[in-house]
Amino acid sequence: MKKYVSILTVLMAIFLLSGCSNTAPITADSTGVWNHFVIYPFSQLIQYVAYMFNDSYGLAIVFLTIVIRFLILPLTLKQTKNQEKMKKIQPEIKQLREKYTGKDRESQLKLQNELMTVYKKHEVNPLSMGCLPLLIQMPILMAFYYAIIKTKEIALHNFLWFNLGTADPLHLLPVLAALTTLVQYKLSTAELAAENPQMKMMGYIMPIIILSSAWKLAAVLPLYWMVGNVFLTIQTVILKRIKKKTASTSS
């Protein structure tokens, strides 16, 4: 988990720093693999979808965000299934943590080795518990971001109270993105995190990272996160109700 927190932090830092890079308009003649084969197609896709929504680029972004969430739905469902398995092995994990309380390297290595044995025994993948879906989305998110700020028609488009290509003047979107991230964490992983200090720490670090990242960057960034979080929250509620209904029926 610490390894993935570090990776995520580095990725976010790169993303923030790259906001100061060249923002020349994107066209079919733009050079570079990233510009020509990733950003430009995304720009064209957003404009095509916006045409279906009466030239509303904001609605196009919302629609494409939901489409992306549906595309990675198998991964999130697998993550949910993994979380259910993790809940069942919490007593074993708790016993191991009580057994190896030492902070020295040797004790920590023994703890990690025994934890991995338990994970393997119950076919649990600890790496899919939190960061992996977000890491997979990072290239898509960056393509979204640059497709918008490099396409004048999209960047200057006014949606609700903000322009897609500039920071939210009220800073409401970054706050909502951070809050919905926290809500999603509480709803999906808070129970597991109670027995895992690293996961608990991650649950509170992520909203802070999102808030600070989105504060001065184009509004499309927090818009994407907020819509995605709302989608995940609805999905989690539905899955919990289905599980509860199934459990009551079987009993």
N, C-alpha and C positions, 0 to 999 in steps of 0.2 A: 504494500500500500504506500509506504514512504517513497518507494521508487517511482510509482505512478504519480504521486503528488508532485514530485520534483520534475518529472517530465511535463506534466500539465502546466506547472508554473513557468517552465522554460518556454513552452509553446505560447503561453499567454504573453510573456515578455517579448518574444519575437514578433507576435502579432501587434503589440503596442508600438514597438520600435518601427515596424514596417509601415505604420500609419504616417510616418514622416518621409516615406520614400516617394519616388516618382508617381504622380497621379495624373499623367498625361491621358487625354481622352482615348478610350479603347475603340478601335476600328478593325475591319477585316484585314487591314494591312499592318496591324500592330505586330512587332517582332517579338521573339522570345516564346518558348514553349508554354510557359504559364499564361502569358497574355493571349496568345493566338489560339491555343487549344483548350484553355480552361475558362479564363475570364470572359473572352469574347462570346463563346457559346452560351455562357450563363447570362450575359447581357441580352443576347438575342432571345433566349428562353423567357426571361422576365418580360421583355417587350411583347412577345407573342401571347403570353398568358394575360398580360394587362389588357391587350386588345379584346379579350373575351369578357373582361370586367369593365368595359366602357372606358378604357385607357386609365384605369386606376392602378398605379404601380403598387400602392400600399396593399390593396386587396390581393394583387398578384403575389406579393411577398408572403402574405398570410396563407394563401392557398398553397404555394410551393413549400412552405414550412410544414404544413400538414401532410402534403404528399411525401416529403422526406421522412417524416415521422412514421408514416405508414410503411415506407420502404424498409426502415430499420426496425419495424415492429417485431419480426422474428427474433432479432437480437435482444430487444427489451423483454420479450416474453421468456426467452431463455434465461435472462438475468433474473426475472421474477421467480422462475422455477428454481434457480440456483439459490435465491434468498430463502425460499421455503425450506430447502435442504439445510441451509445454514442454521436456520432457527432450530431444527431438530437436533443438531449436534452441539448446540450451545453449552449443554451441561458438560460434555467432554472437554470442550475448549476451556471452560471455566476451571475445571479440575487441573488442566495442564498449566494454566496461568497461575493457579495457586501453588502448584508444585514447583514451578520455576519462577520464583519471585526475584531472584538475583538480577542485578543490572549489569553484571560483568559480561564480557563477550561470550565466554564459554556457555553460561547459562542461557543467554539469548539465542545462541546457535542451537542448543539442545531443544529449546522451546520451539523454534522455527521448524526444526527437523520433525519433531513430533506432531506439530500442527499440520505439516504437509502430509504426514502419514495418515492423519485423520481425514484430511480433505480427499486424499486419494482413495481411501477406504469407502467413503460415502459419495464419491464422484462429484465433489464440489470444486468449482473453480473460483478461488478467491479473487483472481484478477478481474473477473466480470462483475464484481459487486458494486462498482461505482464509476470509475473513470473511463473504462473502455468505450462505452457508447459515445461519451463526449469527445474522446480522442479521435474516434472514427469520423465524427462530424466536423472536426476542425478544418480540414481542407475544403469541405463544402461551405462552411461558414465564411472562410476567408475569400473563397470565390464569389460568394454572395456580396460580401462587403466591397470588394474591389470592382465588381461588375457594376455596382450602383454608383460608387463615388467617381468612377471613370466614364460613366455614361451620363452626359449632361441632362438629358431628358428625364432620367430617373432621379438623379441626385437633387434636382430642383423641384421635383414633384412634391406638392403639399398633401399630406395625409393626416387627417385629424388636426392636431395643433402643431405639427412639426414637419420639416422637410426630411426626406429619407436620407439624403446625403450629408446632412449636418447634425450636430449634436442636439438632442432634445433641449430646447431653451428652458423648460420647466424642470428638467432632470427627473421627470416623473417615470419615464420608461425604465431608466436604470434601477430606480428604487423598486418598481414593480417586478422587474426581471429578477432582482435579488430576493425579494419577498416570495415570489412563486417558486424559486429554487429552494428556499428554506422550507416552504410548505411541502414541496414534493419530497424533500429529504425526510421530514417528520412523518409523512404519510407512508413512505415506502421502506426506509431503512433505519429509522430511529430506534426501533425495538432491537435490531441487531447491534446497532452502535452502542447501546447501553452496556454491552459486554465487550466492546472493542474500542479502546481509547483512540486508536488511530483513525478508525472509521468515523467516530464521533467528532474528532478534530476536523476531518475532511468535510463533514456535513456543515460545519460553521465557517470553514475557510472558503468554500466555493462561493457562497453568496457575496462575501467580501471581495473576492477576485472579480466576480461578475460586475459588481457595483463599481469598483474602481476602474475596470477595463472599459465599461460602457459610458462612463461619466462624460468624457470629452470626445468620444468617437461617434461616427455617424449613427443616427437613430435606428437604422436597420438592424444593428447588432443587438441592442436590448429587445427590439421588436421580435426578432427571431427567437431569442431565448424565452421571452415571455409566452409567446404563442406555443412554443414547444413544451414549456412547463405546464401550461394549462391542458394541453393535449395529454401529457403524461399523467397529470392529476386525475383527469376524467377516466383515463384508461385504468389507473390503479383502483379507483373507486368501483368501476364496473367489475374488474377482476375479483376484488374482495367480496362484492355482493354475490357473484357467481360461485365463489368458493364457499361462502357462508350458506348459500342455498343448497349447494351440492352436499355439504356436510350435514345439514338438517334433514335432507331427503334420505341420505344413506343411514342416518341414525334412527 
